[in-house]
């Protein structure tokens, strides 16, 4: 059963993909990080599958077992008031019937949206587009049967996996993006791209809202366009993916290295300044005053 609250949150989340203001998502990996992101003023919560897997000691790409993923997702949904959209990788199933059974369980946690991708373990060969379209269509039919609009963010990994030229990867992304939209997707997620001209072409040529990954670690030392620049390009949604989890792990490593090597606390002190604001944000996240 889908509750009226879940339906209302899904409608709200879908609407944000069509507003003039870009939808900004700072991806979380557990209940605590989700509550903190919400307390910082974000109107929706989006998970990172890589982050959840890493936090539980697993590598990326569907190694984590679905029951463990469901437990984390359930905790996040119960812990926040905002709509929650979750990264379900390739759908946790080898064929459409298995994917639908997985999605039924995921919807039952109370989420309002999903990311689903057309590659398995970032294989050099993308999933057959017709097979992927069947998955999208089946998920849309399930959503309709449940009486609510699950927001489907369909990710194509043509830029990740294709061995073609940049122009060929762009053409493949556009072709797949439009097919996925026709199959029932609400938003098309193309990554990793950060050149303004490429992003503008995706926005123009794909008949759907576009999600761009803003990940400062990609590329040759370059930075993705700012949120304002992405909005001006017509991008509907921007997310950070696993960046926040990676940044957190990098900070732990830096603090640990300094403490073990120099026996000092400069990095830790710098990050926690001003300390009062950091403590207040944490207390807000866990519901204490």
C-alpha positions as CSV (number, residue, x, y, z in Angstrom):
1,X,0.0,0.0,0.0
2,X,1.1,3.5,-0.8
3,X,0.0,6.1,1.8
4,X,-1.5,9.5,1.0
5,X,1.6,11.1,2.4
6,X,3.9,9.1,0.1
7,X,1.7,10.1,-2.9
8,X,1.8,13.7,-2.0
9,X,5.5,13.7,-1.5
10,X,6.0,12.0,-4.9
11,X,3.8,14.7,-6.6
12,X,5.8,17.4,-4.9
13,X,9.1,15.8,-5.9
14,X,8.0,15.4,-9.5
15,X,6.9,19.1,-9.7
16,X,10.4,20.2,-8.6
17,X,11.8,18.7,-11.8
18,X,9.7,21.2,-13.9
19,X,10.2,24.4,-11.8
20,X,12.4,27.2,-13.1
21,X,14.7,26.8,-10.1
22,X,17.1,23.8,-10.4
23,X,16.6,20.9,-7.9
24,X,19.8,20.5,-5.9
25,X,20.5,17.1,-4.2
26,X,23.3,16.5,-1.7
27,X,23.4,12.7,-1.6
28,X,23.4,10.9,1.7
29,X,24.3,7.4,2.8
30,X,22.6,6.8,6.2
31,X,20.0,8.2,8.5
32,X,22.4,10.6,10.3
33,X,23.8,12.2,7.1
34,X,20.2,12.4,5.7
35,X,18.9,14.2,8.8
36,X,21.8,16.6,8.7
37,X,21.3,17.4,5.0
38,X,17.6,18.1,5.7
39,X,18.5,20.3,8.7
40,X,20.8,22.3,6.4
41,X,17.7,23.3,4.3
42,X,17.6,20.8,1.5
43,X,14.0,20.0,0.4
44,X,14.6,16.4,-0.8
45,X,17.0,13.6,0.2
46,X,18.8,11.5,-2.4
47,X,20.9,8.5,-1.6
48,X,24.2,7.4,-3.1
49,X,24.3,3.6,-3.6
50,X,28.1,3.7,-3.6
51,X,28.0,5.6,-0.3
52,X,25.7,3.2,1.3
53,X,27.7,0.2,0.1
54,X,31.0,1.8,1.3
55,X,29.5,2.7,4.7
56,X,28.7,-1.0,5.2
57,X,32.1,-2.2,3.9
58,X,31.1,-3.2,0.4
59,X,32.4,-2.2,-3.0
60,X,30.1,-0.5,-5.5
61,X,28.0,-2.0,-8.3
62,X,25.3,-4.2,-6.7
63,X,27.5,-6.2,-4.4
64,X,25.4,-5.1,-1.4
65,X,22.5,-7.4,-0.7
66,X,19.0,-5.9,-1.2
67,X,17.8,-6.6,2.4
68,X,20.7,-4.6,3.7
69,X,20.0,-1.7,1.2
70,X,16.3,-1.8,2.2
71,X,17.2,-1.5,5.9
72,X,19.3,1.6,5.3
73,X,16.6,3.1,3.0
74,X,13.9,2.4,5.6
75,X,15.9,4.2,8.3
76,X,16.4,7.2,6.1
77,X,12.7,7.5,5.2
78,X,11.6,7.2,8.8
79,X,14.3,9.7,9.9
80,X,13.4,12.6,7.7
81,X,10.3,14.5,6.7
82,X,11.5,15.4,3.2
83,X,10.8,13.2,0.1
84,X,13.4,10.5,-0.4
85,X,14.7,9.3,-3.8
86,X,17.1,6.3,-3.8
87,X,19.7,5.0,-6.1
88,X,18.9,1.4,-6.9
89,X,21.8,0.8,-9.3
90,X,20.6,-1.5,-12.1
91,X,17.6,-2.7,-10.2
92,X,18.8,-5.6,-8.2
93,X,17.6,-8.3,-10.6
94,X,18.8,-10.2,-13.6
95,X,15.6,-9.8,-15.6
96,X,12.5,-7.6,-15.5
97,X,10.5,-9.8,-13.1
98,X,13.2,-9.8,-10.5
99,X,13.7,-6.0,-10.8
100,X,10.0,-5.5,-10.3
101,X,10.0,-7.6,-7.1
102,X,12.9,-5.5,-5.9
103,X,11.2,-2.2,-6.7
104,X,8.0,-3.3,-4.9
105,X,10.1,-3.8,-1.7
106,X,11.8,-0.5,-2.2
107,X,8.6,1.4,-2.8
108,X,7.2,-0.2,0.4
109,X,9.8,1.7,2.4
110,X,8.1,5.0,1.6
111,X,10.4,6.4,-1.0
112,X,9.1,8.7,-3.9
113,X,11.8,8.3,-6.5
114,X,14.5,6.0,-7.9
115,X,17.7,6.2,-10.0
116,X,18.2,3.2,-12.2
117,X,21.1,2.7,-14.6
118,X,21.7,0.9,-17.9
119,X,25.0,-0.7,-17.1
120,X,26.1,-3.6,-14.8
121,X,29.3,-2.9,-12.9
122,X,30.1,-0.2,-15.4
123,X,30.7,-2.9,-18.0
124,X,32.1,-1.6,-21.3
125,X,28.9,-3.0,-22.9
126,X,25.8,-1.2,-22.0
127,X,22.6,-3.1,-21.3
128,X,20.5,-3.6,-24.4
129,X,18.4,-0.5,-24.7
130,X,15.2,-2.4,-25.4
131,X,15.8,-4.5,-22.3
132,X,16.3,-1.4,-20.2
133,X,13.2,0.2,-21.7
134,X,11.2,-2.8,-20.7
135,X,12.5,-2.4,-17.1
136,X,11.4,1.3,-17.1
137,X,8.0,0.5,-18.6
138,X,7.4,-2.3,-16.1
139,X,8.3,0.0,-13.2
140,X,6.0,2.7,-14.5
141,X,3.2,0.1,-14.8
142,X,3.8,-1.0,-11.2
143,X,3.8,2.6,-10.0
144,X,0.5,3.3,-11.9
145,X,-1.0,0.1,-10.4
146,X,-0.1,1.4,-6.9
147,X,-1.9,4.7,-7.6
148,X,1.1,7.0,-7.3
149,X,3.7,8.5,-9.5
150,X,7.1,7.1,-8.7
151,X,9.7,9.5,-10.1
152,X,12.1,7.5,-12.3
153,X,15.5,9.0,-13.0
154,X,17.0,6.9,-15.7
155,X,20.7,7.0,-16.0
156,X,22.6,6.2,-19.1
157,X,26.3,5.4,-18.8
158,X,27.2,5.9,-22.4
159,X,29.9,8.4,-21.5
160,X,31.3,6.0,-18.9
161,X,31.4,2.8,-20.9
162,X,31.5,3.6,-24.6
163,X,34.8,3.4,-26.4
164,X,33.7,5.9,-29.1
165,X,34.6,9.5,-29.6
166,X,33.0,12.2,-27.4
167,X,30.6,13.0,-30.3
168,X,29.6,9.4,-30.5
169,X,29.1,9.1,-26.8
170,X,26.9,12.2,-26.8
171,X,24.8,10.9,-29.7
172,X,24.3,7.6,-27.9
173,X,23.3,9.4,-24.7
174,X,20.8,11.5,-26.5
175,X,19.3,8.5,-28.4
176,X,19.0,6.4,-25.2
177,X,17.7,9.3,-23.2
178,X,14.8,9.9,-25.5
179,X,14.0,6.2,-25.6
180,X,14.0,6.0,-21.8
181,X,11.7,9.0,-21.6
182,X,9.3,7.3,-24.0
183,X,9.4,4.2,-21.9
184,X,8.2,6.1,-18.8
185,X,11.2,7.8,-17.2
186,X,10.7,11.3,-15.8
187,X,14.2,12.5,-15.8
188,X,17.4,11.5,-17.7
189,X,20.7,11.3,-15.8
190,X,23.8,11.5,-18.0
191,X,27.3,11.3,-16.4
192,X,30.1,12.1,-16.3
193,X,29.7,15.3,-18.3
194,X,30.8,18.8,-17.2
195,X,31.5,20.7,-20.4
196,X,28.9,23.5,-20.8
197,X,28.5,22.9,-24.5
198,X,27.8,19.2,-24.0
199,X,25.3,19.8,-21.2
200,X,23.5,22.4,-23.3
201,X,23.2,19.9,-26.1
202,X,21.8,17.3,-23.8
203,X,19.2,19.7,-22.5
204,X,18.2,20.7,-26.0
205,X,18.1,17.3,-27.6
206,X,16.6,15.1,-24.9
207,X,12.9,15.6,-24.4
208,X,13.0,15.3,-20.6
209,X,14.4,17.1,-17.5
210,X,18.1,16.5,-17.3
211,X,20.1,15.4,-14.2
212,X,23.8,16.3,-14.1
213,X,26.3,15.0,-11.7
214,X,28.4,17.7,-10.1
215,X,31.5,15.7,-9.0
216,X,34.7,17.8,-8.6
217,X,36.8,14.6,-8.7
218,X,36.0,13.9,-12.4
219,X,37.9,15.2,-15.4
220,X,41.4,16.4,-15.6
221,X,41.5,18.7,-12.6
222,X,38.5,20.6,-13.9
223,X,35.4,21.6,-11.9
224,X,31.8,21.1,-13.0
225,X,29.8,24.3,-13.7
226,X,28.3,26.0,-10.7
227,X,24.6,25.4,-9.7
228,X,23.7,28.8,-11.2
229,X,25.5,28.0,-14.4
230,X,23.7,24.6,-14.7
231,X,20.4,26.3,-14.1
232,X,21.1,28.8,-16.8
233,X,21.9,25.9,-19.1
234,X,18.4,24.5,-18.5
235,X,19.4,21.6,-16.3
236,X,16.5,20.5,-14.1
237,X,18.4,18.6,-11.4
238,X,22.0,18.4,-10.0
239,X,23.3,15.8,-7.6
240,X,26.6,15.1,-6.0
241,X,26.5,11.3,-6.1
242,X,29.2,9.7,-3.9
243,X,31.2,12.9,-3.6
244,X,30.1,13.8,0.0
245,X,30.9,10.3,1.3
246,X,34.3,10.4,-0.5
247,X,35.0,13.8,1.0
248,X,34.1,12.5,4.5
249,X,36.4,9.6,4.1
250,X,39.2,11.9,2.8
251,X,38.8,14.1,5.8
252,X,39.0,11.1,8.2
253,X,42.2,10.1,6.4
254,X,43.7,13.6,6.7
255,X,42.8,14.0,10.4
256,X,44.2,10.5,11.1
257,X,47.4,11.1,9.2
258,X,48.1,14.4,11.0
259,X,47.3,13.0,14.4
260,X,49.5,9.9,13.9
261,X,52.3,11.8,12.2
262,X,52.6,15.2,13.9
263,X,50.3,14.6,16.9
264,X,48.4,17.8,16.1
265,X,44.8,18.7,15.5
266,X,44.9,21.5,13.0
267,X,42.7,19.8,10.4
268,X,40.2,18.8,12.9
269,X,40.1,22.2,14.5
270,X,39.7,24.0,11.1
271,X,36.8,21.8,10.0
272,X,35.0,22.2,13.3
273,X,35.3,26.0,13.4
274,X,33.0,27.6,14.4
275,X,32.4,24.7,16.7
276,X,29.1,26.1,18.0
277,X,27.5,26.1,14.5
278,X,28.7,22.5,13.9
279,X,27.2,21.3,17.2
280,X,24.0,23.2,16.5
281,X,23.6,21.6,13.0
282,X,24.2,18.1,14.5
283,X,21.7,18.7,17.3
284,X,19.1,19.9,14.7
285,X,19.7,16.7,12.7
286,X,19.1,14.4,15.6
287,X,16.2,16.3,17.0
288,X,17.8,17.8,20.1
289,X,17.9,21.4,21.2
